[in-house]
Amino acid sequence: MIDTPGGDTPDEAAAPIPAPLRPRRRWIAAVLSSLVPGLGHLVAGRRRLAALFGLPVVALVVGAAVALAALGPVRFAASFVEPEVLWALLGVQAALIAWRLAAMASSVLDPLLPRPGRRDLLPIALLVAFIVAPQGWALAVTNAVRETADAVFVGDDVPSGAWVPPSPSPGATAVPGLTPPAGASPSPTPGPERITVLVIGVDAGVGRRTFLTDTMVVASLDPVAGTVSLVSVPRDTVDVPLPGGGTFAEKINSLVSYARRNPAQFPGSSAEGQDVLMAALGELLQVRIDYYAQVSLGGFVYVIDKLGGIDVNVARGFCDASYDEYGYTRGFSITKGRHHLDGSAALAYARVRHPAGESDFTRAARQQEILSGVRDAVVKGRFLDDPIGLLEALSRAVKTDIPRSMVPDLAVWASRVGRDQTYRAVIAHPLVRSGFDGRGSIQVPDLEAIGALAARLFTEPGTLPPDDLKAPAPLPGKATTGGVGGCRPNPTPQPTPKPTATPTGGATPTPSPTDPTPTAPPPTPEPTPTPTDPTPAP
């Protein structure tokens, strides 16, 4: 018996199809083929066409399953930031749209069935929309990922790593590992060494004319021990050493702007200036900083919102009646406990420093808690709630020179490092000494003490830092949105009015030499935001 080209026998091809079954057979096959190419042909008995349309799809699914099993879900998903993978995915999706349309059309135009008429145009249009709309959305998401990756990962356009002076000054003390040989660059593949990233929060946005790095957190991943160490550097730190023996005398949060205005003083640096800040903080901490990740102030709000908010542990509540930014125009307050914060609340929690008991140092500790909250939200998959919105927010808010090829490995390590494997420190008194001079309110570093702290925090790979640097355990209870809101200033006490004596007839009132009613004491002035050190280090 000889098959026809469609895979049916001559008897089957010649057998008439009952009229009531014709439309049902056409549309059942068309719907199935639009879902899975070849499935409709298989149901209709067209085996060769089923194999023609179905086998490529089966091969694609099997290949993706093998890759997922081999790489693991985290590494597999993170690999989609690489440009080659993204372009290949865009091509596969475009081809899949065309393949599904062809399979559907083949079922609709089955030669064993009568040719479609005018009344078939509407169901055909619905099937085309059924194929193109969701697949087009997937194409849009993939393209958004590609555009976001191009905007966020700038390491392909500029050299990665900290700035290295062309020739160190004679007599300058070299920092081990900070100055690589000429022409060397960090390896794109993480090895057993620490991977250290400078996280920069930039106070530059709408209505702001400055570019100040008011948040500087050095995060170091130990891939051997499976831990991450965080240390925050005060923005008002001055007299920070530079590679080659120099010193940056001004506040460290202005170094990026200074490097941009004076590129001739940093030959070989990038035009952006982040590499100079990396080199300075690396010299201060006596560690090599490999990459940076920069987050803008305004974009931070949108990123947190697109993640669906974050959960944080608030060790101590406070009220700042003067806070007036990004959604809180009448102050900001938060109570002790475990809270779920949206973008505006998270930004306020990370920026407030004026209430009694709060300062730049306590704010730095809160910023580290924010970073832990963001990591937890990403690991829990909250980015899937609004992937396109999150990608748009990231493209406006985040920039890094981390090579894309490192992202899969970093994602796997980050997914395994939780709060129990996190160690934190803030450079505060007595590691810095408060002062005030022509530069304003400043923090003068004790270089030896800071180096000792960094040595305890950034240990050799495979060695755990001491337990006293371990991040606090999560507070009990479920994170809630309550206890977060505005804050009104306390009313200023008014003095009690002095009583007026009423004279009696015929008598001459004699004024009393003393006033028996005491007046209220003047209000206590608010504490200075920057704490002072009563015993400055020599």
Buried (B, 14 or more C-beta within 10 A) or exposed (E): EEEBEBBBEEEEBEEEEEEEEBBEBBBBBBBBBBBBBBBBBBBBBBBBBBBBBBEBBEEBEEEEEEEEEEBBEBBBBBBBBBEEBBEEBBEEBBEBBEBBBBBBBBBBEBEBBEEBEEEBEEBBEEBBEBBBEEBBEBBEBBBBBBBBBBBBBBBEEEEBBBBBBEEBEEEBEEBEEBBEEEEEEBEEEBEEBBBBBBBBBBBBBEEEEEBBBBBBBBBBBBBBBBBBBBBBBBBBBBBBBBBBBBEBEBBBBBBBBBBBEEBEEBEEBBEBBBBBBBBBBBBBBBBBBBBBBBBBBBBBBBBBBBBBBBBBBBEEBBBBBEBEBBEBEEBBBBBEBBBBBBBBBBBBBBBBBBBEEBBBBBBBBBBBBBBBBBBBBBBEEBBEEBEBBBBBBBBBBBBBBBBBBBBBBBBBBBBEBBBEBBBBBBBBBEBBBBBEEEBEBBBBBBBEBBBEBBBBBBBEBEEBBEEEBBBEEBBEEEBEEEBBBBBEEEEEEEEEEEEEEEEEEEEEEEEEEEEEEEEEEEEEEEBEEBBEBEEEEE
